[in-house]
Amino acid sequence: MTIQYALKFKKQYKKLPQKFQQQFDDRLRLFLIEPTNHKLRIHPLKGFFKGYWSMNISGDLRALYLKKGEVVIIFGLIGTHSELYG
């Protein structure tokens, strides 16, 4: 599996506190080993974000990504529920 990051994701990630960056890194490792692990709470999104998938990072923090085929994942956004969904 290949992981890519959108420019917006990179900017949002850099603004996160170190604690949340580490939590994302930990969840990403879990995702790469076991993408269906229930801790990730992965689900497809609807409406404006149709085509994206949401991954739980911690409490209120989510990372949104797109799937390109079966082998490429592009992380597009990261933020709290209210930052992402309004």
PDB file of N, CA, C and O in Angstrom:
ATOM      1  N   MET A   1       0.846  -1.179   0.000  1.00  0.00           N
ATOM      2  CA  MET A   1       0.000   0.000   0.000  1.00  0.00           C
ATOM      3  C   MET A   1       0.892   1.243   0.000  1.00  0.00           C
ATOM      4  O   MET A   1       1.875   1.318   0.738  1.00  0.00           O
ATOM      5  N   THR A   2       0.538   2.194  -0.823  1.00  0.00           N
ATOM      6  CA  THR A   2       1.267   3.458  -0.913  1.00  0.00           C
ATOM      7  C   THR A   2       0.449   4.558  -0.242  1.00  0.00           C
ATOM      8  O   THR A   2      -0.746   4.703  -0.499  1.00  0.00           O
ATOM      9  N   ILE A   3       1.107   5.328   0.617  1.00  0.00           N
ATOM     10  CA  ILE A   3       0.448   6.434   1.315  1.00  0.00           C
ATOM     11  C   ILE A   3       0.958   7.750   0.734  1.00  0.00           C
ATOM     12  O   ILE A   3       2.164   7.957   0.600  1.00  0.00           O
ATOM     13  N   GLN A   4       0.028   8.628   0.393  1.00  0.00           N
ATOM     14  CA  GLN A   4       0.365   9.963  -0.091  1.00  0.00           C
ATOM     15  C   GLN A   4      -0.388  10.981   0.765  1.00  0.00           C
ATOM     16  O   GLN A   4      -1.381  10.652   1.414  1.00  0.00           O
ATOM     17  N   TYR A   5       0.096  12.211   0.755  1.00  0.00           N
ATOM     18  CA  TYR A   5      -0.512  13.274   1.559  1.00  0.00           C
ATOM     19  C   TYR A   5      -0.758  14.502   0.692  1.00  0.00           C
ATOM     20  O   TYR A   5       0.145  14.983   0.008  1.00  0.00           O
ATOM     21  N   ALA A   6      -1.977  14.998   0.728  1.00  0.00           N
ATOM     22  CA  ALA A   6      -2.306  16.245   0.038  1.00  0.00           C
ATOM     23  C   ALA A   6      -1.616  17.403   0.754  1.00  0.00           C
ATOM     24  O   ALA A   6      -1.331  17.317   1.949  1.00  0.00           O
ATOM     25  N   LEU A   7      -1.351  18.469   0.034  1.00  0.00           N
ATOM     26  CA  LEU A   7      -0.700  19.644   0.609  1.00  0.00           C
ATOM     27  C   LEU A   7      -1.493  20.185   1.799  1.00  0.00           C
ATOM     28  O   LEU A   7      -0.906  20.551   2.817  1.00  0.00           O
ATOM     29  N   LYS A   8      -2.809  20.237   1.681  1.00  0.00           N
ATOM     30  CA  LYS A   8      -3.654  20.736   2.784  1.00  0.00           C
ATOM     31  C   LYS A   8      -3.474  19.866   4.026  1.00  0.00           C
ATOM     32  O   LYS A   8      -3.389  20.383   5.140  1.00  0.00           O
ATOM     33  N   PHE A   9      -3.415  18.546   3.836  1.00  0.00           N
ATOM     34  CA  PHE A   9      -3.209  17.638   4.968  1.00  0.00           C
ATOM     35  C   PHE A   9      -1.877  17.949   5.652  1.00  0.00           C
ATOM     36  O   PHE A   9      -1.809  18.031   6.878  1.00  0.00           O
ATOM     37  N   LYS A  10      -0.834  18.120   4.867  1.00  0.00           N
ATOM     38  CA  LYS A  10       0.491  18.400   5.434  1.00  0.00           C
ATOM     39  C   LYS A  10       0.477  19.671   6.273  1.00  0.00           C
ATOM     40  O   LYS A  10       1.071  19.716   7.350  1.00  0.00           O
ATOM     41  N   LYS A  11      -0.202  20.704   5.780  1.00  0.00           N
ATOM     42  CA  LYS A  11      -0.285  21.967   6.516  1.00  0.00           C
ATOM     43  C   LYS A  11      -1.066  21.791   7.819  1.00  0.00           C
ATOM     44  O   LYS A  11      -0.660  22.291   8.868  1.00  0.00           O
ATOM     45  N   GLN A  12      -2.196  21.070   7.739  1.00  0.00           N
ATOM     46  CA  GLN A  12      -3.006  20.848   8.939  1.00  0.00           C
ATOM     47  C   GLN A  12      -2.238  20.007   9.957  1.00  0.00           C
ATOM     48  O   GLN A  12      -2.287  20.278  11.157  1.00  0.00           O
ATOM     49  N   TYR A  13      -1.537  18.999   9.480  1.00  0.00           N
ATOM     50  CA  TYR A  13      -0.766  18.109  10.362  1.00  0.00           C
ATOM     51  C   TYR A  13       0.294  18.904  11.123  1.00  0.00           C
ATOM     52  O   TYR A  13       0.463  18.716  12.328  1.00  0.00           O
ATOM     53  N   LYS A  14       1.006  19.788  10.430  1.00  0.00           N
ATOM     54  CA  LYS A  14       2.065  20.579  11.067  1.00  0.00           C
ATOM     55  C   LYS A  14       1.525  21.498  12.155  1.00  0.00           C
ATOM     56  O   LYS A  14       2.240  21.822  13.103  1.00  0.00           O
ATOM     57  N   LYS A  15       0.267  21.920  12.027  1.00  0.00           N
ATOM     58  CA  LYS A  15      -0.345  22.811  13.019  1.00  0.00           C
ATOM     59  C   LYS A  15      -0.845  22.062  14.255  1.00  0.00           C
ATOM     60  O   LYS A  15      -1.142  22.678  15.279  1.00  0.00           O
ATOM     61  N   LEU A  16      -0.938  20.735  14.158  1.00  0.00           N
ATOM     62  CA  LEU A  16      -1.430  19.952  15.289  1.00  0.00           C
ATOM     63  C   LEU A  16      -0.404  19.927  16.415  1.00  0.00           C
ATOM     64  O   LEU A  16       0.799  19.964  16.157  1.00  0.00           O
ATOM     65  N   PRO A  17      -0.870  19.864  17.664  1.00  0.00           N
ATOM     66  CA  PRO A  17       0.066  19.654  18.772  1.00  0.00           C
ATOM     67  C   PRO A  17       0.807  18.323  18.580  1.00  0.00           C
ATOM     68  O   PRO A  17       0.278  17.391  17.974  1.00  0.00           O
ATOM     69  N   GLN A  18       2.015  18.251  19.094  1.00  0.00           N
ATOM     70  CA  GLN A  18       2.847  17.051  18.963  1.00  0.00           C
ATOM     71  C   GLN A  18       2.096  15.792  19.396  1.00  0.00           C
ATOM     72  O   GLN A  18       2.232  14.739  18.772  1.00  0.00           O
ATOM     73  N   LYS A  19       1.311  15.901  20.459  1.00  0.00           N
ATOM     74  CA  LYS A  19       0.541  14.760  20.965  1.00  0.00           C
ATOM     75  C   LYS A  19      -0.366  14.184  19.872  1.00  0.00           C
ATOM     76  O   LYS A  19      -0.440  12.967  19.705  1.00  0.00           O
ATOM     77  N   PHE A  20      -1.048  15.051  19.135  1.00  0.00           N
ATOM     78  CA  PHE A  20      -1.962  14.586  18.090  1.00  0.00           C
ATOM     79  C   PHE A  20      -1.210  14.079  16.863  1.00  0.00           C
ATOM     80  O   PHE A  20      -1.667  13.156  16.189  1.00  0.00           O
ATOM     81  N   GLN A  21      -0.059  14.680  16.575  1.00  0.00           N
ATOM     82  CA  GLN A  21       0.763  14.158  15.483  1.00  0.00           C
ATOM     83  C   GLN A  21       1.184  12.718  15.792  1.00  0.00           C
ATOM     84  O   GLN A  21       1.137  11.846  14.925  1.00  0.00           O
ATOM     85  N   GLN A  22       1.592  12.489  17.035  1.00  0.00           N
ATOM     86  CA  GLN A  22       2.003  11.142  17.444  1.00  0.00           C
ATOM     87  C   GLN A  22       0.829  10.173  17.372  1.00  0.00           C
ATOM     88  O   GLN A  22       0.997   9.029  16.949  1.00  0.00           O
ATOM     89  N   GLN A  23      -0.357  10.618  17.780  1.00  0.00           N
ATOM     90  CA  GLN A  23      -1.531   9.750  17.707  1.00  0.00           C
ATOM     91  C   GLN A  23      -1.849   9.389  16.260  1.00  0.00           C
ATOM     92  O   GLN A  23      -2.209   8.247  15.975  1.00  0.00           O
ATOM     93  N   PHE A  24      -1.718  10.352  15.341  1.00  0.00           N
ATOM     94  CA  PHE A  24      -1.934  10.032  13.931  1.00  0.00           C
ATOM     95  C   PHE A  24      -0.907   9.011  13.457  1.00  0.00           C
ATOM     96  O   PHE A  24      -1.259   8.032  12.798  1.00  0.00           O
ATOM     97  N   ASP A  25       0.354   9.236  13.790  1.00  0.00           N
ATOM     98  CA  ASP A  25       1.411   8.312  13.371  1.00  0.00           C
ATOM     99  C   ASP A  25       1.142   6.901  13.886  1.00  0.00           C
ATOM    100  O   ASP A  25       1.347   5.925  13.164  1.00  0.00           O
ATOM    101  N   ASP A  26       0.683   6.792  15.131  1.00  0.00           N
ATOM    102  CA  ASP A  26       0.354   5.483  15.709  1.00  0.00           C
ATOM    103  C   ASP A  26      -0.803   4.831  14.964  1.00  0.00           C
ATOM    104  O   ASP A  26      -0.757   3.640  14.659  1.00  0.00           O
ATOM    105  N   ARG A  27      -1.842   5.611  14.672  1.00  0.00           N
ATOM    106  CA  ARG A  27      -3.008   5.070  13.952  1.00  0.00           C
ATOM    107  C   ARG A  27      -2.636   4.685  12.521  1.00  0.00           C
ATOM    108  O   ARG A  27      -3.149   3.701  11.989  1.00  0.00           O
ATOM    109  N   LEU A  28      -1.762   5.445  11.911  1.00  0.00           N
ATOM    110  CA  LEU A  28      -1.330   5.113  10.552  1.00  0.00           C
ATOM    111  C   LEU A  28      -0.604   3.768  10.543  1.00  0.00           C
ATOM    112  O   LEU A  28      -0.826   2.944   9.656  1.00  0.00           O
ATOM    113  N   ARG A  29       0.261   3.550  11.530  1.00  0.00           N
ATOM    114  CA  ARG A  29       0.948   2.250  11.620  1.00  0.00           C
ATOM    115  C   ARG A  29      -0.063   1.120  11.769  1.00  0.00           C
ATOM    116  O   ARG A  29       0.066   0.081  11.121  1.00  0.00           O
ATOM    117  N   LEU A  30      -1.065   1.314  12.616  1.00  0.00           N
ATOM    118  CA  LEU A  30      -2.110   0.306  12.793  1.00  0.00           C
ATOM    119  C   LEU A  30      -2.862   0.089  11.485  1.00  0.00           C
ATOM    120  O   LEU A  30      -3.137  -1.050  11.107  1.00  0.00           O
ATOM    121  N   PHE A  31      -3.190   1.166  10.801  1.00  0.00           N
ATOM    122  CA  PHE A  31      -3.906   1.099   9.529  1.00  0.00           C
ATOM    123  C   PHE A  31      -3.122   0.284   8.495  1.00  0.00           C
ATOM    124  O   PHE A  31      -3.701  -0.508   7.751  1.00  0.00           O
ATOM    125  N   LEU A  32      -1.813   0.482   8.457  1.00  0.00           N
ATOM    126  CA  LEU A  32      -0.983  -0.237   7.487  1.00  0.00           C
ATOM    127  C   LEU A  32      -0.903  -1.730   7.794  1.00  0.00           C
ATOM    128  O   LEU A  32      -0.791  -2.550   6.883  1.00  0.00           O
ATOM    129  N   ILE A  33      -0.960  -2.077   9.074  1.00  0.00           N
ATOM    130  CA  ILE A  33      -0.897  -3.482   9.482  1.00  0.00           C
ATOM    131  C   ILE A  33      -2.259  -4.149   9.379  1.00  0.00           C
ATOM    132  O   ILE A  33      -2.381  -5.268   8.880  1.00  0.00           O
ATOM    133  N   GLU A  34      -3.283  -3.449   9.856  1.00  0.00           N
ATOM    134  CA  GLU A  34      -4.625  -4.023   9.942  1.00  0.00           C
ATOM    135  C   GLU A  34      -5.672  -2.951   9.601  1.00  0.00           C
ATOM    136  O   GLU A  34      -6.258  -2.354  10.503  1.00  0.00           O
ATOM    137  N   PRO A  35      -5.906  -2.706   8.312  1.00  0.00           N
ATOM    138  CA  PRO A  35      -6.788  -1.603   7.909  1.00  0.00           C
ATOM    139  C   PRO A  35      -8.236  -1.731   8.366  1.00  0.00           C
ATOM    140  O   PRO A  35      -8.972  -0.745   8.331  1.00  0.00           O
ATOM    141  N   THR A  36      -8.660  -2.897   8.787  1.00  0.00           N
ATOM    142  CA  THR A  36     -10.043  -3.065   9.239  1.00  0.00           C
ATOM    143  C   THR A  36     -10.163  -3.096  10.763  1.00  0.00           C
ATOM    144  O   THR A  36     -11.222  -3.443  11.287  1.00  0.00           O
ATOM    145  N   ASN A  37      -9.108  -2.745  11.473  1.00  0.00           N
ATOM    146  CA  ASN A  37      -9.151  -2.751  12.933  1.00  0.00           C
ATOM    147  C   ASN A  37     -10.261  -1.823  13.430  1.00  0.00           C
ATOM    148  O   ASN A  37     -10.379  -0.686  12.975  1.00  0.00           O
ATOM    149  N   HIS A  38     -11.069  -2.319  14.366  1.00  0.00           N
ATOM    150  CA  HIS A  38     -12.228  -1.555  14.853  1.00  0.00           C
ATOM    151  C   HIS A  38     -11.845  -0.247  15.546  1.00  0.00           C
ATOM    152  O   HIS A  38     -12.658   0.676  15.597  1.00  0.00           O
ATOM    153  N   LYS A  39     -10.633  -0.147  16.078  1.00  0.00           N
ATOM    154  CA  LYS A  39     -10.195   1.086  16.743  1.00  0.00           C
ATOM    155  C   LYS A  39     -10.157   2.268  15.771  1.00  0.00           C
ATOM    156  O   LYS A  39     -10.293   3.421  16.182  1.00  0.00           O
ATOM    157  N   LEU A  40      -9.974   1.979  14.496  1.00  0.00           N
ATOM    158  CA  LEU A  40      -9.866   3.035  13.492  1.00  0.00           C
ATOM    159  C   LEU A  40     -11.221   3.634  13.128  1.00  0.00           C
ATOM    160  O   LEU A  40     -11.290   4.759  12.634  1.00  0.00           O
ATOM    161  N   ARG A  41     -12.283   2.898  13.366  1.00  0.00           N
ATOM    162  CA  ARG A  41     -13.655   3.332  13.074  1.00  0.00           C
ATOM    163  C   ARG A  41     -13.787   3.898  11.656  1.00  0.00           C
ATOM    164  O   ARG A  41     -14.379   4.956  11.447  1.00  0.00           O
ATOM    165  N   ILE A  42     -13.237   3.190  10.716  1.00  0.00           N
ATOM    166  CA  ILE A  42     -13.243   3.641   9.324  1.00  0.00           C
ATOM    167  C   ILE A  42     -14.638   3.498   8.732  1.00  0.00           C
ATOM    168  O   ILE A  42     -15.305   2.476   8.894  1.00  0.00           O
ATOM    169  N   HIS A  43     -15.057   4.554   8.041  1.00  0.00           N
ATOM    170  CA  HIS A  43     -16.349   4.514   7.363  1.00  0.00           C
ATOM    171  C   HIS A  43     -16.356   5.512   6.204  1.00  0.00           C
ATOM    172  O   HIS A  43     -15.672   6.534   6.245  1.00  0.00           O
ATOM    173  N   PRO A  44     -17.136   5.197   5.176  1.00  0.00           N
ATOM    174  CA  PRO A  44     -17.230   6.115   4.038  1.00  0.00           C
ATOM    175  C   PRO A  44     -18.083   7.325   4.406  1.00  0.00           C
ATOM    176  O   PRO A  44     -19.005   7.227   5.216  1.00  0.00           O
ATOM    177  N   LEU A  45     -17.768   8.445   3.812  1.00  0.00           N
ATOM    178  CA  LEU A  45     -18.521   9.667   4.070  1.00  0.00           C
ATOM    179  C   LEU A  45     -19.537   9.916   2.965  1.00  0.00           C
ATOM    180  O   LEU A  45     -19.439   9.371   1.866  1.00  0.00           O
ATOM    181  N   LYS A  46     -20.514  10.754   3.290  1.00  0.00           N
ATOM    182  CA  LYS A  46     -21.591  11.085   2.350  1.00  0.00           C
ATOM    183  C   LYS A  46     -21.609  12.590   2.118  1.00  0.00           C
ATOM    184  O   LYS A  46     -20.841  13.335   2.727  1.00  0.00           O
ATOM    185  N   GLY A  47     -22.479  13.016   1.247  1.00  0.00           N
ATOM    186  CA  GLY A  47     -22.673  14.446   1.015  1.00  0.00           C
ATOM    187  C   GLY A  47     -21.451  15.113   0.414  1.00  0.00           C
ATOM    188  O   GLY A  47     -20.871  14.609  -0.547  1.00  0.00           O
ATOM    189  N   PHE A  48     -21.058  16.249   0.982  1.00  0.00           N
ATOM    190  CA  PHE A  48     -19.945  17.044   0.470  1.00  0.00           C
ATOM    191  C   PHE A  48     -18.659  16.235   0.365  1.00  0.00           C
ATOM    192  O   PHE A  48     -17.873  16.441  -0.559  1.00  0.00           O
ATOM    193  N   PHE A  49     -18.436  15.311   1.307  1.00  0.00           N
ATOM    194  CA  PHE A  49     -17.211  14.513   1.340  1.00  0.00           C
ATOM    195  C   PHE A  49     -17.390  13.126   0.732  1.00  0.00           C
ATOM    196  O   PHE A  49     -16.609  12.217   1.014  1.00  0.00           O
ATOM    197  N   LYS A  50     -18.408  12.963  -0.095  1.00  0.00           N
ATOM    198  CA  LYS A  50     -18.622  11.668  -0.744  1.00  0.00           C
ATOM    199  C   LYS A  50     -17.352  11.262  -1.500  1.00  0.00           C
ATOM    200  O   LYS A  50     -16.762  12.065  -2.223  1.00  0.00           O
ATOM    201  N   GLY A  51     -16.948  10.014  -1.322  1.00  0.00           N
ATOM    202  CA  GLY A  51     -15.716   9.518  -1.928  1.00  0.00           C
ATOM    203  C   GLY A  51     -14.574   9.437  -0.929  1.00  0.00           C
ATOM    204  O   GLY A  51     -13.614   8.692  -1.125  1.00  0.00           O
ATOM    205  N   TYR A  52     -14.689  10.221   0.159  1.00  0.00           N
ATOM    206  CA  TYR A  52     -13.687  10.177   1.223  1.00  0.00           C
ATOM    207  C   TYR A  52     -14.061   9.111   2.249  1.00  0.00           C
ATOM    208  O   TYR A  52     -15.217   8.705   2.367  1.00  0.00           O
ATOM    209  N   TRP A  53     -13.056   8.680   2.973  1.00  0.00           N
ATOM    210  CA  TRP A  53     -13.233   7.774   4.102  1.00  0.00           C
ATOM    211  C   TRP A  53     -12.708   8.484   5.338  1.00  0.00           C
ATOM    212  O   TRP A  53     -11.749   9.252   5.258  1.00  0.00           O
ATOM    213  N   SER A  54     -13.338   8.228   6.487  1.00  0.00           N
ATOM    214  CA  SER A  54     -12.931   8.848   7.743  1.00  0.00           C
ATOM    215  C   SER A  54     -12.261   7.811   8.631  1.00  0.00           C
ATOM    216  O   SER A  54     -12.719   6.673   8.733  1.00  0.00           O
ATOM    217  N   MET A  55     -11.164   8.221   9.277  1.00  0.00           N
ATOM    218  CA  MET A  55     -10.463   7.365  10.226  1.00  0.00           C
ATOM    219  C   MET A  55     -10.360   8.110  11.549  1.00  0.00           C
ATOM    220  O   MET A  55      -9.929   9.263  11.585  1.00  0.00           O
ATOM    221  N   ASN A  56     -10.751   7.457  12.628  1.00  0.00           N
ATOM    222  CA  ASN A  56     -10.675   8.040  13.961  1.00  0.00           C
ATOM    223  C   ASN A  56      -9.221   8.033  14.424  1.00  0.00           C
ATOM    224  O   ASN A  56      -8.555   6.998  14.396  1.00  0.00           O
ATOM    225  N   ILE A  57      -8.742   9.194  14.848  1.00  0.00           N
ATOM    226  CA  ILE A  57      -7.385   9.297  15.376  1.00  0.00           C
ATOM    227  C   ILE A  57      -7.429   9.296  16.899  1.00  0.00           C
ATOM    228  O   ILE A  57      -6.695   8.547  17.545  1.00  0.00           O
ATOM    229  N   SER A  58      -8.280  10.129  17.468  1.00  0.00           N
ATOM    230  CA  SER A  58      -8.490  10.163  18.916  1.00  0.00           C
ATOM    231  C   SER A  58      -9.795  10.897  19.155  1.00  0.00           C
ATOM    232  O   SER A  58     -10.260  11.625  18.278  1.00  0.00           O
ATOM    233  N   GLY A  59     -10.382  10.726  20.295  1.00  0.00           N
ATOM    234  CA  GLY A  59     -11.623  11.391  20.649  1.00  0.00           C
ATOM    235  C   GLY A  59     -12.343  12.096  19.521  1.00  0.00           C
ATOM    236  O   GLY A  59     -13.236  11.523  18.897  1.00  0.00           O
ATOM    237  N   ASP A  60     -11.962  13.336  19.253  1.00  0.00           N
ATOM    238  CA  ASP A  60     -12.645  14.167  18.259  1.00  0.00           C
ATOM    239  C   ASP A  60     -11.822  14.378  16.986  1.00  0.00           C
ATOM    240  O   ASP A  60     -12.289  15.041  16.060  1.00  0.00           O
ATOM    241  N   LEU A  61     -10.626  13.835  16.924  1.00  0.00           N
ATOM    242  CA  LEU A  61      -9.736  14.057  15.780  1.00  0.00           C
ATOM    243  C   LEU A  61      -9.945  12.994  14.706  1.00  0.00           C
ATOM    244  O   LEU A  61      -9.974  11.797  14.991  1.00  0.00           O
ATOM    245  N   ARG A  62     -10.092  13.459  13.458  1.00  0.00           N
ATOM    246  CA  ARG A  62     -10.323  12.564  12.322  1.00  0.00           C
ATOM    247  C   ARG A  62      -9.330  12.870  11.210  1.00  0.00           C
ATOM    248  O   ARG A  62      -8.874  14.003  11.052  1.00  0.00           O
ATOM    249  N   ALA A  63      -9.006  11.832  10.443  1.00  0.00           N
ATOM    250  CA  ALA A  63      -8.227  11.998   9.213  1.00  0.00           C
ATOM    251  C   ALA A  63      -9.096  11.495   8.071  1.00  0.00           C
ATOM    252  O   ALA A  63      -9.675  10.412   8.152  1.00  0.00           O
ATOM    253  N   LEU A  64      -9.184  12.281   7.015  1.00  0.00           N
ATOM    254  CA  LEU A  64      -9.982  11.905   5.854  1.00  0.00           C
ATOM    255  C   LEU A  64      -9.047  11.527   4.715  1.00  0.00           C
ATOM    256  O   LEU A  64      -8.033  12.181   4.472  1.00  0.00           O
ATOM    257  N   TYR A  65      -9.418  10.450   4.021  1.00  0.00           N
ATOM    258  CA  TYR A  65      -8.572  10.003   2.919  1.00  0.00           C
ATOM    259  C   TYR A  65      -9.399   9.506   1.749  1.00  0.00           C
ATOM    260  O   TYR A  65     -10.585   9.203   1.879  1.00  0.00           O
ATOM    261  N   LEU A  66      -8.739   9.434   0.607  1.00  0.00           N
ATOM    262  CA  LEU A  66      -9.318   8.895  -0.621  1.00  0.00           C
ATOM    263  C   LEU A  66      -8.596   7.603  -0.966  1.00  0.00           C
ATOM    264  O   LEU A  66      -7.406   7.453  -0.689  1.00  0.00           O
ATOM    265  N   LYS A  67      -9.319   6.680  -1.566  1.00  0.00           N
ATOM    266  CA  LYS A  67      -8.714   5.446  -2.061  1.00  0.00           C
ATOM    267  C   LYS A  67      -8.536   5.577  -3.568  1.00  0.00           C
ATOM    268  O   LYS A  67      -9.463   5.960  -4.282  1.00  0.00           O
ATOM    269  N   LYS A  68      -7.357   5.261  -4.037  1.00  0.00           N
ATOM    270  CA  LYS A  68      -7.088   5.196  -5.480  1.00  0.00           C
ATOM    271  C   LYS A  68      -6.769   3.738  -5.780  1.00  0.00           C
ATOM    272  O   LYS A  68      -5.635   3.291  -5.607  1.00  0.00           O
ATOM    273  N   GLY A  69      -7.768   3.008  -6.228  1.00  0.00           N
ATOM    274  CA  GLY A  69      -7.587   1.578  -6.430  1.00  0.00           C
ATOM    275  C   GLY A  69      -7.434   0.879  -5.091  1.00  0.00           C
ATOM    276  O   GLY A  69      -7.951   1.341  -4.074  1.00  0.00           O
ATOM    277  N   GLU A  70      -6.733  -0.216  -5.098  1.00  0.00           N
ATOM    278  CA  GLU A  70      -6.554  -0.996  -3.866  1.00  0.00           C
ATOM    279  C   GLU A  70      -5.224  -0.712  -3.181  1.00  0.00           C
ATOM    280  O   GLU A  70      -4.993  -1.179  -2.066  1.00  0.00           O
ATOM    281  N   VAL A  71      -4.347   0.047  -3.831  1.00  0.00           N
ATOM    282  CA  VAL A  71      -3.003   0.175  -3.281  1.00  0.00           C
ATOM    283  C   VAL A  71      -2.554   1.594  -2.938  1.00  0.00           C
ATOM    284  O   VAL A  71      -1.478   1.764  -2.365  1.00  0.00           O
ATOM    285  N   VAL A  72      -3.338   2.610  -3.268  1.00  0.00           N
ATOM    286  CA  VAL A  72      -2.930   3.990  -2.985  1.00  0.00           C
ATOM    287  C   VAL A  72      -3.960   4.664  -2.085  1.00  0.00           C
ATOM    288  O   VAL A  72      -5.156   4.664  -2.376  1.00  0.00           O
ATOM    289  N   ILE A  73      -3.477   5.232  -0.997  1.00  0.00           N
ATOM    290  CA  ILE A  73      -4.305   5.990  -0.058  1.00  0.00           C
ATOM    291  C   ILE A  73      -3.770   7.419  -0.037  1.00  0.00           C
ATOM    292  O   ILE A  73      -2.572   7.636   0.150  1.00  0.00           O
ATOM    293  N   ILE A  74      -4.660   8.392  -0.230  1.00  0.00           N
ATOM    294  CA  ILE A  74      -4.257   9.800  -0.203  1.00  0.00           C
ATOM    295  C   ILE A  74      -4.968  10.485   0.961  1.00  0.00           C
ATOM    296  O   ILE A  74      -6.182  10.686   0.926  1.00  0.00           O
ATOM    297  N   PHE A  75      -4.204  10.841   1.991  1.00  0.00           N
ATOM    298  CA  PHE A  75      -4.783  11.574   3.110  1.00  0.00           C
ATOM    299  C   PHE A  75      -4.976  13.020   2.678  1.00  0.00           C
ATOM    300  O   PHE A  75      -4.035  13.684   2.242  1.00  0.00           O
ATOM    301  N   GLY A  76      -6.219  13.500   2.806  1.00  0.00           N
ATOM    302  CA  GLY A  76      -6.557  14.829   2.324  1.00  0.00           C
ATOM    303  C   GLY A  76      -6.722  15.875   3.395  1.00  0.00           C
ATOM    304  O   GLY A  76      -6.338  17.028   3.198  1.00  0.00           O
ATOM    305  N   LEU A  77      -7.292  15.493   4.542  1.00  0.00           N
ATOM    306  CA  LEU A  77      -7.592  16.449   5.605  1.00  0.00           C
ATOM    307  C   LEU A  77      -7.410  15.785   6.957  1.00  0.00           C
ATOM    308  O   LEU A  77      -7.560  14.570   7.088  1.00  0.00           O
ATOM    309  N   ILE A  78      -7.085  16.592   7.965  1.00  0.00           N
ATOM    310  CA  ILE A  78      -7.042  16.113   9.344  1.00  0.00           C
ATOM    311  C   ILE A  78      -7.502  17.260  10.236  1.00  0.00           C
ATOM    312  O   ILE A  78      -7.098  18.406  10.043  1.00  0.00           O
ATOM    313  N   GLY A  79      -8.346  16.945  11.211  1.00  0.00           N
ATOM    314  CA  GLY A  79      -8.835  17.973  12.120  1.00  0.00           C
ATOM    315  C   GLY A  79      -9.923  17.420  13.016  1.00  0.00           C
ATOM    316  O   GLY A  79     -10.259  16.237  12.953  1.00  0.00           O
ATOM    317  N   THR A  80     -10.468  18.286  13.849  1.00  0.00           N
ATOM    318  CA  THR A  80     -11.552  17.866  14.725  1.00  0.00           C
ATOM    319  C   THR A  80     -12.832  17.723  13.915  1.00  0.00           C
ATOM    320  O   THR A  80     -12.924  18.180  12.776  1.00  0.00           O
ATOM    321  N   HIS A  81     -13.798  17.091  14.518  1.00  0.00           N
ATOM    322  CA  HIS A  81     -15.086  16.879  13.856  1.00  0.00           C
ATOM    323  C   HIS A  81     -15.666  18.214  13.391  1.00  0.00           C
ATOM    324  O   HIS A  81     -16.109  18.333  12.249  1.00  0.00           O
ATOM    325  N   SER A  82     -15.665  19.209  14.261  1.00  0.00           N
ATOM    326  CA  SER A  82     -16.250  20.509  13.900  1.00  0.00           C
ATOM    327  C   SER A  82     -15.412  21.247  12.849  1.00  0.00           C
ATOM    328  O   SER A  82     -15.973  21.958  12.015  1.00  0.00           O
ATOM    329  N   GLU A  83     -14.096  21.097  12.871  1.00  0.00           N
ATOM    330  CA  GLU A  83     -13.250  21.735  11.856  1.00  0.00           C
ATOM    331  C   GLU A  83     -13.508  21.146  10.470  1.00  0.00           C
ATOM    332  O   GLU A  83     -13.507  21.864   9.470  1.00  0.00           O
ATOM    333  N   LEU A  84     -13.727  19.850  10.422  1.00  0.00           N
ATOM    334  CA  LEU A  84     -13.906  19.177   9.138  1.00  0.00           C
ATOM    335  C   LEU A  84     -15.330  19.278   8.609  1.00  0.00           C
ATOM    336  O   LEU A  84     -15.543  19.527   7.422  1.00  0.00           O
ATOM    337  N   TYR A  85     -16.298  19.085   9.488  1.00  0.00           N
ATOM    338  CA  TYR A  85     -17.683  18.978   9.044  1.00  0.00           C
ATOM    339  C   TYR A  85     -18.514  20.220   9.324  1.00  0.00           C
ATOM    340  O   TYR A  85     -19.670  20.298   8.909  1.00  0.00           O
ATOM    341  N   GLY A  86     -17.937  21.194  10.025  1.00  0.00           N
ATOM    342  CA  GLY A  86     -18.654  22.438  10.292  1.00  0.00           C
ATOM    343  C   GLY A  86     -19.428  22.347  11.494  1.00  0.00           C
ATOM    344  O   GLY A  86     -20.098  23.309  11.871  1.00  0.00           O
TER     345      GLY A  86
END
